[in-house]
Amino acid sequence: MTGIREWTLRKRVVTLLTVVAVLLIGLAGGAVAVATKNRMHIDAILNKTGPLRVQAQEVQNALLDQETAVRGYAVSGNPADLTPYDAGRKREQDLVVSMERLLGDYPEIRQELLEVERRAEEWREAVAVPVVTATQQSGTAAGQALITDQAREQFDAVRGALDDLQFEIFEARQRSAEDVRQTSNLLVVLLIVAVAVVIIAGSMLLVSLDKMVIRPLTGLADQVREVAEGDYQHGISGTGPPEFLRLGEDVDAMRRKIAKDLAEVREARERIEWVNSQLQKQAEELTRSNRDLEQFAYVASHDLQEPLRKVASFCQLLQRRYAGQLDERADQYIAFAVDGAQRMQRLINDLLAFSRIGRLTTGFTEVDLNKVMGDVAGQTEAARQYADAELTWGELPVIRGEEPLLTNLLANLVSNSVKFRRPDVPPKVHVSARLVGDEWEISCQDNGIGIEPEFADKIFVIFQRLHAKDAYPGTGIGLAIVKKIVEYHGGRVWVDTGTEEGTAIRFTLPALPEDVEAAAAAAAEAPTDEPATGDGDEPGAEAGAGTPAQADRRADETETTDGPDRAPEGGRTGDMRETVG
C-alpha cells in the first residue's frame, strides 16, 4: 500500500486507464465474435432455411402437378394433358439442384430431400409411367384401371416424405432463430458490461481526481491565498501525489524568494522616498534658481545694457568728434572700445535669445516652411547682396512649430552659409527637404569653406568658434541657437561630413500624420520596378516634394506668395539672385 502511495499521479491515471482499456478491448473482441455468429445465424434464416421452405413447397406443387396430369391423361387420353407432367418433372429437377446448393450445413435436410426424390421416383415407375403407357396403347379404360388404391397409397408416401422434409426445414429454422436470440442477448449483456465498466472506471477516476488532485490543489490554493493576503511568513506544504508535494515545495520556495524581494523592495522604497524628498528639494532649489536667472536676464536686458549703450554711444561720439585730432594710437584705442562695446551688446542679445528658446512660447501651429523661407530671404537680403549670394530652396513641407523660432533657425543657417564663404567664389545656398519615415529631413547646403569632420560636433557648442573673430565676425552662438530650436521642436541636427564641397547641415522635424499617410499610400501604389529618385539633396529632387497632403494645403498659396518676401521664380534683385526650386 505504501508503494502505491508513492506512485505519481500520471502513473496512477495510466494504470487505471490501462486496466479499463484492457477490459473494454476484451469486451469488444467478445462482442465482435458474438456479432459474427449472430450474423451467421441471421444469414442462415434469411438466405438458407427460408428459401429451403419455399423451394420444398414448390417441389410439392410440382409433384402434385405431375399426379394431376397423369390422372387427367388417363381420363381424357389427350396428349396435351401430359404437358403439366413434363413441366412438373423439369421444375422438380431444377428445385432439387437449387436446394442442394443450400444444404451444405444441413445433412438431415439433405437426407429427407433424398427420401422425397426416392419415393417420387418409385411413384413414377410404379404408377405414372404404366398409366401413361397403358393409356397410349390401350386407351383410357386401361389407364384408369391402373389408378388403384395402391397407387394412391404410393403418392401418399411421397406426400409424407414431403411433410418430413418441411418439418426438418422448420426445425432447422427454429434452431437458427434460437441461436439468433441467444447471440442477441449475449450482445446486450456484453454492452451492459461495457457500460458498467465505463461507469465504474469513470466513478473511480472522479473519486481519484477528487482525492489526488482537487483536494490537494484546494488546500494548496488556500495556503497560497493566505500568503497573497499578506501573510508572507506562512509556510506552504503540499499533499497528495509526489508531483503536488514537489509543487508545494516549489511554491514555498517562491514564497520565500518573494518575501526576500519584498523586504528589499521596502528598503529600496524607503531609499527612493528619501531620494525623492532630496529631488523635490533640488527641484524647489532649481525653481528658485530659475527665477533668479530670469531676474538676471531681465537685469541683463535692461540694467546692464543701459550703461553699455552709454559707453558705446560716447565712444562713438569720441570717434566721430575727435577722429584725426588725436594721435593714431588714440584713434585705435577708441576704435577698440567701440568695437568691444558693440560686441558685448551683440553677445548679451544673443544670450537673451538663447535663454528665451522654449521658455517664452507662443504655442505650436502649422507653419509653411516655404513662407518661412520667404521671410528668411527678406531678412538676409542685405548680406546676400553684399556677397553676391544665391539662395534657392525646393518644395518645403508644412510642420507644427513656432514660426518665429523656425524663422530664426533657417535665418541662422543661411547667414552662416553666406558668412563662411570662399574668397572670390559667389556663395550658393540651397535648402531642401525629404520625408524619412515619420520625420522631415531638411538640409542647408552651401559651397563655402566647409567644416573638418573632427569639428562637426563642436560647432553646436555655445561660444565655440573655429576661426578668429577678425576673419569671420560673430559671437559663436548661432549654431547653438539652431540646435536648441531643433531639439525644442523634437528633432536633431548634425553636419553631413560626406559632402564633397562646402557644408551641409541637416536637421529633422516631426512630419504631420497626413503627410506620412500620403507618402505611404503613394509608395504602395508606385510600381516596384520604378527607378530610385535620388537622395533629395538637389533642387527639385526632394523626396517629400509634391505629396498630396502638401498640394492640398498649398493649392491656395501659389497665387499669393509673390510678394516682398519671395522674389518671382528665376527673378533678380540687384546683385542678389534668388530662385525658388
FENUR-V622010 format. One line per field, one symbol per residue. psi: psi as a letter, one per 20 degrees, with the letter a starting at -180 (. if undefined). burial: I if it has 9 or more other C-alpha atoms within 8 Angstrom, else O. A space follows every 50 residues. Layout:
psi: ???
burial: ???
This chain:
psi: hhhhhiqrhghggggghgggggghgghggghgghhggghgghhhghifhg hggghhhhgghghhhgghhgghhhghjphhiighgghggghggghggghh hjjhjmhghgghghhghghhhhgghhfgghggghghhirhghhhhinahh hhhghhhghghhghghghggghhhggghhggghghhggghgggggggggg ggghgggghggiggghhggghgghhgghiimijoqpqqrbrhghghgggg hhghgggggghhghggghgggghghghghgghghhhgghhghhhhghggh ifghhghghgggghhhgggghjpihrrhhghggghggggggghhghgggh gggghipigoqiqprppohghghggghghjgghhghjlqppqqapqrprp aoggghggghgggggghhgmrqpjopqpppprqqpockqpopqoprkbir pqhijhhhijppjoqirqhhgorrikighgggghgghhjkaqqrpojjqh pbpopqqqqpqqhhgggghgghhhiqqhjpqqjajjiqpijphjpkqhgg hghjhihhijimbhipqqpjrpocjppoqp.
burial: OOOOOOIIIOOIIOOIOOOIOOIIOOIOOIIOOIIOIIOOIIIIIIOIII IIIOIIIIIIOIIOIIIIIIIIIIIOIOOOIIIIIIOIIOIIOOIIOOII OIIOOOOOIIOIIOIIOOIIOOIIIIIIIIIIIIIIOIIIIIIIOIIOOO IIOIIOIIIOIIOIIIOIIIOIIOOIIOIIOOIIOIIOOIIOIIOOIIOO IOOOIOOIIIIIIIIIIOIIOOIIOIIOOOOIOOOIIIOIIIOIIIIIIO IIOOIIOOIOOOOOOOOOOOOOOOOOOOOOOOOOOOOOOOOOOOOOIIII IOIIIOOIIOIIOOIIOIIOOOIOOOOOOOIOOIIOIIOOIIIIIIIIII IIOIOOIOOOOOOOOOIIIIOIIIIIIIOIIOIIIOIIIIIIIIIIIIII IIIOIIIIIIIIIIIOIIOIIIOOOIIIIIIIIIIOOIIIIIIIIIIIIO IOOOOIIOIIIIOIOOOOOOOIOOIIIOIIIIIIIIIIIOIIIIIIIOOO OIIIIIIIIIIIOOIIOIIOOOOOOOOOOOOOOOOIIOIIIIIIIOIOII IOOOOOOOOOIIOOIIIOOOIIOOOIIIIII
